[in-house]
């Protein structure tokens, strides 16, 4: 019998108290992030487990998944902005982590969840011994903020400093807000960027949920660049623990010549530095790193001029219910084939 007691749905104050000892870069295991996910998408569910040794919390894990008709898929722990489980630094750390993952898997099978995805900051023998397979890795990129703004300014590349000065000379101003009209302006630019760059961004509800939950503690800032009284770029920043996360950014292409994105992120970093934060998180970078001829080269070249650091993330997967998953996929393929062969009514043909 395990000496650890695993409880589900622990109280937020206990969750927050435990995580206070883990300052760095783990937004996606925060209690508030789970509330954001639930609020922004009714089809997404969140489960939380905490391990206790006696009455002392020694570890926790938060996972999310989408519920469909009778089953769930892709139970995820961590992601681009975090990792899990989170376990106290103790001699039995590996055992605590293992017990949490076993409890999570048993719960997932009971709920008929097809697979699990676990994000880790290093190779995990524990997960591999439990049958998880390393399926991919990628990098995150974050800028370590200096003790003061002057030192931070000296640490970025000369070309970046030149672009920021150019934006200032061209009359670009940056405003900082946290109102819903600021969110609306930002989101309009994000959707334009999405169409231009060919990616799928998060929903408006995702950002508005952050604004409601994290904004209540003044942990959301929307930075907007404007020129000649017109907004031309924006970035949505969330603060958790010692890190400012630039969750998304958008801009109008016709304004790029005045370098609004450079001054926008600089002002966000300046603000974060002045508020005593340690890192500014700039999202992901592929593994291997983009080459000069790849589609992602321009963005990677722009990011690396901030002289930040790369952290590799390892993604593990396990199929919890292989037979059930095969049945579901077979049925889905059969339905797709039927629909593909159905004759389209003439009145609806385009």
Secondary structure per residue as TSV (DSSP state, phi and psi in degrees):
chain	resnum	aa	ss	phi	psi
A	1	X	-	360.0	134.8
A	2	X	-	-67.9	143.5
A	3	X	S	-82.1	-4.2
A	4	X	-	-99.6	141.3
A	5	X	E	-104.1	124.0
A	6	X	E	-102.0	121.7
A	7	X	E	-115.7	148.6
A	8	X	E	-106.3	157.1
A	9	X	S	53.8	53.1
A	10	X	-	-67.9	163.3
A	11	X	-	-71.2	148.7
A	12	X	H	-61.1	-38.7
A	13	X	H	-63.4	-35.0
A	14	X	H	-70.9	-40.0
A	15	X	H	-61.5	-51.4
A	16	X	H	-63.4	-39.9
A	17	X	H	-61.6	-40.8
A	18	X	H	-67.6	-44.6
A	19	X	H	-70.0	-16.8
A	20	X	T	-60.1	-21.5
A	21	X	T	-84.4	-2.7
A	22	X	-	-122.2	87.5
A	23	X	-	-72.5	-33.6
A	24	X	S	-93.4	129.8
A	25	X	S	44.8	60.7
A	26	X	-	-143.7	52.9
A	27	X	G	-55.8	-41.6
A	28	X	G	-75.1	-8.9
A	29	X	G	-99.6	2.5
A	30	X	S	-73.5	148.7
A	31	X	H	-60.2	-39.6
A	32	X	H	-63.9	-37.3
A	33	X	H	-62.4	-41.4
A	34	X	H	-58.9	-39.8
A	35	X	H	-67.3	-36.9
A	36	X	H	-61.1	-46.3
A	37	X	H	-62.0	-43.8
A	38	X	H	-65.2	-40.6
A	39	X	H	-69.3	-36.9
A	40	X	H	-81.0	-20.5
A	41	X	-	-146.8	106.1
A	42	X	T	-60.2	-21.8
A	43	X	T	-82.0	-8.8
A	44	X	E	-97.3	130.3
A	45	X	E	-111.7	154.9
A	46	X	E	-127.3	136.7
A	47	X	E	-126.0	141.4
A	48	X	E	-130.8	134.5
A	49	X	E	-125.9	143.3
A	50	X	E	-128.4	137.2
A	51	X	E	-97.9	132.7
A	52	X	E	-119.6	138.7
A	53	X	E	-110.3	100.6
A	54	X	T	72.3	-120.4
A	55	X	T	-107.9	8.7
A	56	X	E	-95.6	119.8
A	57	X	E	-64.3	132.8
A	58	X	E	-126.2	-5.4
A	59	X	E	-177.6	162.5
A	60	X	E	-155.5	161.4
A	61	X	E	-148.9	136.1
A	62	X	E	-120.5	132.2
A	63	X	E	-132.1	157.4
A	64	X	E	-135.5	153.0
A	65	X	E	-159.6	161.7
A	66	X	E	-99.5	133.0
A	67	X	E	-98.8	126.4
A	68	X	E	-117.2	-164.4
A	69	X	T	-64.6	99.1
A	70	X	T	81.3	-4.5
A	71	X	E	-152.4	169.5
A	72	X	E	-123.8	162.7
A	73	X	E	-140.3	151.1
A	74	X	E	51.2	67.9
A	75	X	E	-69.9	114.3
A	76	X	E	-112.3	134.4
A	77	X	E	-117.0	116.1
A	78	X	-	80.1	-159.3
A	79	X	B	157.7	-148.4
A	80	X	T	-61.1	-30.4
A	81	X	T	-115.4	30.1
A	82	X	B	170.1	-179.3
A	83	X	-	-150.5	164.4
A	84	X	S	-166.3	163.6
A	85	X	-	-67.2	163.0
A	86	X	E	-106.7	121.3
A	87	X	E	-129.8	141.0
A	88	X	-	-63.3	149.5
A	89	X	S	-78.1	96.4
A	90	X	S	-146.1	168.3
A	91	X	T	-61.4	-33.2
A	92	X	T	-97.0	25.7
A	93	X	H	-55.4	-45.1
A	94	X	H	-65.2	-37.2
A	95	X	H	-67.1	-40.6
A	96	X	H	-61.8	-45.8
A	97	X	H	-60.1	-42.9
A	98	X	H	-62.9	-44.4
A	99	X	H	-63.7	-38.4
A	100	X	H	-64.5	-42.7
A	101	X	H	-68.6	-36.1
A	102	X	H	-64.9	-43.7
A	103	X	H	-62.4	-40.9
A	104	X	H	-65.0	-42.0
A	105	X	H	-66.3	-43.3
A	106	X	H	-59.9	-42.5
A	107	X	H	-63.8	-41.6
A	108	X	H	-62.8	-42.6
A	109	X	H	-65.2	-41.0
A	110	X	H	-60.7	-35.5
A	111	X	T	-88.4	5.2
A	112	X	T	57.6	50.3
A	113	X	B	-95.0	132.0
A	114	X	-	-74.0	-41.4
A	115	X	E	-152.2	163.9
A	116	X	E	-127.5	142.6
A	117	X	E	-123.2	123.0
A	118	X	E	-120.0	127.3
A	119	X	E	-101.9	127.4
A	120	X	E	-129.1	156.6
A	121	X	S	-91.1	-1.9
A	122	X	S	-157.5	166.0
A	123	X	-	-59.2	139.7
A	124	X	-	-120.0	108.4
A	125	X	H	-65.7	-33.9
A	126	X	H	-59.8	-49.9
A	127	X	H	-65.0	-41.2
A	128	X	H	-64.2	-37.6
A	129	X	H	-69.0	-23.8
A	130	X	T	-88.6	4.4
A	131	X	T	96.6	7.3
A	132	X	-	-79.6	147.7
A	133	X	E	-117.9	134.0
A	134	X	E	-71.2	116.2
A	135	X	E	-106.0	-23.0
A	136	X	E	-170.3	168.4
A	137	X	E	-144.3	159.2
A	138	X	E	-150.9	179.0
A	139	X	E	-116.1	149.9
A	140	X	E	-107.6	155.6
A	141	X	E	-128.8	122.8
A	142	X	E	-138.3	147.4
A	143	X	E	-98.0	125.4
A	144	X	E	-78.6	120.4
A	145	X	-	-80.5	140.0
A	146	X	-	-81.3	176.6
A	147	X	S	-68.5	-26.0
A	148	X	S	-146.3	164.5
A	149	X	H	-67.0	-35.1
A	150	X	H	-61.2	-42.9
A	151	X	H	-68.4	-39.2
A	152	X	H	-60.7	-41.6
A	153	X	H	-61.6	-42.1
A	154	X	H	-68.5	-25.7
A	155	X	H	-80.6	-17.3
A	156	X	S	-86.7	161.4
A	157	X	-	-64.3	152.6
A	158	X	H	-58.0	-40.6
A	159	X	H	-63.1	-35.5
A	160	X	H	-68.3	-42.8
A	161	X	H	-62.4	-39.1
A	162	X	H	-64.4	-41.1
A	163	X	H	-66.8	-37.7
A	164	X	H	-65.2	-43.2
A	165	X	H	-64.1	-36.4
A	166	X	H	-62.7	-43.7
A	167	X	H	-60.4	-40.8
A	168	X	H	-64.2	-42.4
A	169	X	H	-65.2	-31.6
A	170	X	T	-80.6	1.2
A	171	X	T	85.8	19.8
A	172	X	-	-77.3	127.6
A	173	X	E	-114.5	149.5
A	174	X	E	-118.4	126.6
A	175	X	E	-110.6	152.5
A	176	X	E	-121.4	126.4
A	177	X	E	-143.5	176.1
A	178	X	-	-150.8	28.6
A	179	X	S	-98.5	165.7
A	180	X	H	-71.1	-25.9
A	181	X	H	-70.4	-31.4
A	182	X	H	-64.8	-41.8
A	183	X	H	-61.8	-42.9
A	184	X	H	-61.2	-43.8
A	185	X	H	-63.7	-44.3
A	186	X	H	-60.5	-45.4
A	187	X	H	-67.4	-33.5
A	188	X	H	-60.2	-42.5
A	189	X	H	-70.3	-34.5
A	190	X	H	-63.8	-42.3
A	191	X	H	-66.0	-36.7
A	192	X	H	-62.9	-43.9
A	193	X	H	-64.4	-39.3
A	194	X	H	-58.6	-46.6
A	195	X	H	-65.9	-39.1
A	196	X	H	-69.6	-42.0
A	197	X	H	-92.9	-12.9
A	198	X	T	77.6	35.3
A	199	X	-	-121.0	166.1
A	200	X	-	-105.8	116.3
A	201	X	-	-89.5	173.8
A	202	X	-	-72.2	163.5
A	203	X	-	-75.9	163.9
A	204	X	H	-59.4	-39.0
A	205	X	H	-62.0	-32.3
A	206	X	H	-59.2	-49.6
A	207	X	H	-72.7	-37.9
A	208	X	H	-66.8	-30.7
A	209	X	H	-69.0	-39.1
A	210	X	H	-60.5	-43.5
A	211	X	H	-62.7	-37.6
A	212	X	H	-72.8	-45.7
A	213	X	H	-84.8	-52.0
A	214	X	T	-77.8	-31.6
A	215	X	G	-66.3	-23.8
A	216	X	G	-61.3	-27.1
A	217	X	G	-106.6	19.4
A	218	X	T	60.6	37.7
A	219	X	-	-106.5	15.2
A	220	X	E	-125.9	131.1
A	221	X	E	-132.3	132.4
A	222	X	E	-109.9	112.5
A	223	X	E	-95.4	127.6
A	224	X	E	-125.0	130.1
A	225	X	E	-96.2	136.2
A	226	X	E	-134.1	150.8
A	227	X	E	-142.4	130.5
A	228	X	T	54.3	43.3
A	229	X	T	65.4	18.1
A	230	X	E	-120.9	130.8
A	231	X	E	-73.4	133.1
A	232	X	E	-126.7	-12.4
A	233	X	E	-162.3	157.5
A	234	X	E	-156.5	154.2
A	235	X	E	-140.4	138.5
A	236	X	E	-102.7	117.6
A	237	X	E	-118.3	131.2
A	238	X	E	-119.2	137.6
A	239	X	E	-106.3	129.4
A	240	X	E	-140.9	129.5
A	241	X	T	54.9	-121.0
A	242	X	T	-101.2	16.1
A	243	X	E	-129.4	138.2
A	244	X	E	-100.5	122.8
A	245	X	E	-103.4	118.6
A	246	X	E	-83.2	92.2
A	247	X	E	-71.8	-30.8
A	248	X	E	-165.8	154.0
A	249	X	E	-143.2	148.9
A	250	X	E	-144.4	157.0
A	251	X	E	-159.4	163.9
A	252	X	-	-93.8	128.5
A	253	X	G	-61.2	-34.1
A	254	X	G	-67.4	-11.2
A	255	X	G	-101.5	2.0
A	256	X	G	-60.9	-29.1
A	257	X	G	-64.3	-18.3
A	258	X	G	-98.9	10.6
A	259	X	T	56.9	49.0
A	260	X	H	-66.7	-32.7
A	261	X	H	-67.5	-34.8
A	262	X	H	-66.4	-48.5
A	263	X	H	-70.9	-30.5
A	264	X	H	-62.8	-51.7
A	265	X	H	-70.5	-32.1
A	266	X	H	-61.5	-45.8
A	267	X	H	-64.7	-34.1
A	268	X	H	-67.4	-42.5
A	269	X	H	-65.5	-40.9
A	270	X	H	-59.2	-45.2
A	271	X	H	-62.4	-46.1
A	272	X	H	-61.5	-42.0
A	273	X	H	-62.6	-45.2
A	274	X	H	-66.3	-20.2
A	275	X	T	-98.5	14.6
A	276	X	T	77.9	16.0
A	277	X	-	-79.1	160.1
A	278	X	-	-100.1	-30.1
A	279	X	E	-138.7	153.7
A	280	X	E	-123.3	113.7
A	281	X	E	-89.8	123.4
A	282	X	E	-110.7	23.5
A	283	X	E	87.5	-150.7
A	284	X	E	-105.8	159.6
A	285	X	E	-137.5	134.9
A	286	X	-	-66.3	161.3
A	287	X	S	-125.8	120.0
A	288	X	S	-68.7	165.3
A	289	X	-	-61.8	146.7
A	290	X	-	-58.5	139.8
A	291	X	-	-92.1	170.0
A	292	X	T	-62.5	-24.2
A	293	X	T	-99.0	2.2
A	294	X	S	-86.0	156.6
A	295	X	T	-61.3	-25.3
A	296	X	T	-91.4	1.9
A	297	X	H	-61.3	-44.3
A	298	X	H	-59.7	-44.2
A	299	X	H	-67.6	-40.7
A	300	X	H	-64.9	-41.2
A	301	X	H	-61.8	-39.9
A	302	X	H	-65.0	-43.7
A	303	X	H	-66.1	-44.6
A	304	X	H	-68.6	-16.3
A	305	X	T	-68.9	-11.1
A	306	X	T	-82.6	-6.5
A	307	X	-	56.3	50.2
A	308	X	-	-91.3	-162.9
A	309	X	E	-126.1	145.5
A	310	X	E	-96.3	134.1
A	311	X	E	-124.4	126.7
A	312	X	E	-81.9	140.0
A	313	X	E	-117.6	133.0
A	314	X	E	-107.6	130.7
A	315	X	E	-111.1	120.5
A	316	X	E	-107.9	145.6
A	317	X	E	-132.2	147.6
A	318	X	E	-140.9	134.3
A	319	X	E	-86.1	114.4
A	320	X	S	-77.6	-36.3
A	321	X	-	-131.8	77.0
A	322	X	H	-59.8	-41.8
A	323	X	H	-67.6	-43.9
A	324	X	H	-64.9	-39.5
A	325	X	H	-63.8	-41.5
A	326	X	H	-63.0	-40.9
A	327	X	H	-62.4	-44.3
A	328	X	H	-63.5	-46.3
A	329	X	H	-66.5	-38.4
A	330	X	H	-62.9	-43.8
A	331	X	H	-63.2	-39.8
A	332	X	H	-65.4	-40.4
A	333	X	H	-66.5	-39.3
A	334	X	H	-64.1	-42.4
A	335	X	H	-63.2	-41.4
A	336	X	H	-61.7	-39.7
A	337	X	H	-65.9	-40.4
A	338	X	H	-62.6	-47.5
A	339	X	H	-63.8	-34.3
A	340	X	H	-68.0	-28.8
A	341	X	H	-92.7	-5.5
A	342	X	S	-72.7	131.9
A	343	X	-	-69.3	131.7
A	344	X	-	-76.2	127.2
A	345	X	-	-57.8	140.9
A	346	X	G	-58.7	-36.4
A	347	X	G	-68.4	-18.5
A	348	X	G	-105.1	-5.5
A	349	X	-	-68.6	140.9
A	350	X	-	-109.4	360.0
